[in-house]
Amino acid sequence: MAKRENPTKESGARNSQEAELLRGEATSELLRELVAHLRQNRTQLREEWVVRISETRLLTAMTKEEIFAEATSVYDSYVEALETETFEALQAYARNLSERIIPRGVETHEVVGIVLLLRDVLARSLFAKYQTDFKKLNRILDAYEPAANRIANTVAVGFVQERERVIRQQQEAIRELSTPVLQVRERLLILPIIGVIDPQRARQLTEQLLRGIRTNRAKVVVIDITGVAAMDVTVANHLVQTVEASRLLGATVIVTGLSPEIAQTLVTIGVDLGKMNTVGDLQGGIEQAERLLGYKVVTLAEPR
Amino acid sequence: MEVPILKQGDVLIATFQAALSDADLNQLRRGLVLQVVKHRSRGVIVDVTAMDVMDSFASRTLREIAHMIRLRGAETVIVGIQPEVAFAMVQLGLTLEDVATALDLEEGLSYLIEKFKNVD
């Protein structure tokens, strides 16, 4: 009994391995047939797709010519991915495409939408071609569907990744814009801070200021926080650190424009106010800075 | 590694090279004070431009150097702390608070000359 069972099991295992191999070959064979069909009918299928795109009112930010040009590239990349069963080229193309169309205001749902439309257009053409041979149609779809889904996925992910990259870049740009370090006199810098300071912005502020002190050889810095409504303990500590780090570079810091709330915060956290040079408003701060630097402002004549 | 100490009139200038060991710092502390005594210097500039990191030992040694030199009636200025180093220092709480600092050699010399004038 035992002797007879084992050979069956072994051959069963061998059979399923062979079956797997045969299936693999068959799939590649089918994909080749599929790709040939898609290439032969390229013009017609692409046209159908472009029509569907405008019917569903996608890519409204782009002109007809642009849609046609991109549709051609996408179609060809799609077919190539099906043919080679590799997706790196497609991924690279997707990112490249995204870089072009994101500034045009194209949204994620549009990109996913058109790729799915193409999938549908191609699937329908397969139904039409193999309608007389149901079994073959099934086998072809077995080969087509996983690849088509992977393609849709790849393009969507590529697009989203590019969007995230752009968002990060823009956030960085906004942060830099919002903390300008300005030289108003020789050796005098002003850092007007407006809005919300979170720990990350505070850190960025400090780095920018220290670089500015070195570049401009500043001896006095006026940090104006009139435009800052509130400050939590972490940020208040950052401010104190900024003052101390500036001193290490030989610059005196005058902080101006502290609101009553912020004054309260500073007192509560026990900031050593001896270390902090503060003046009521920006005007007062600049005047004191000028005194420290040995400037004197005099009126020469009546203002015109 | 020895720290070169140059004399410029009433001022001594000690220039740090990149990485100083604890032993080097100790040697500097001894050597610098001896030089102040020998030349009757009125001011010392310690140039740390080449230092890319400042740990608590270095920071403490610099403060000790400044205190010792002050006991000899001379003033110390630390110059050339890099922005990244300054930032790291304040985060660690190493503020060098009772030691004068300036942006660079030029500023350090200006500071000392001003100081000498006031004393005179």
Interface residues (C-beta under 8 A of the other chain):
Chain A: T206 E207 L210 R211 I213 R214 R217 K219 Q241 T242 E244 A245 S246 R247 L248 L249 G250 A251 K275
Chain B: I78 V79 I81 Q82 P83 A86 F87 M89 V90 Q91 T95 L96 E97 T101 A102 L103 D104 E107 G108 Y111
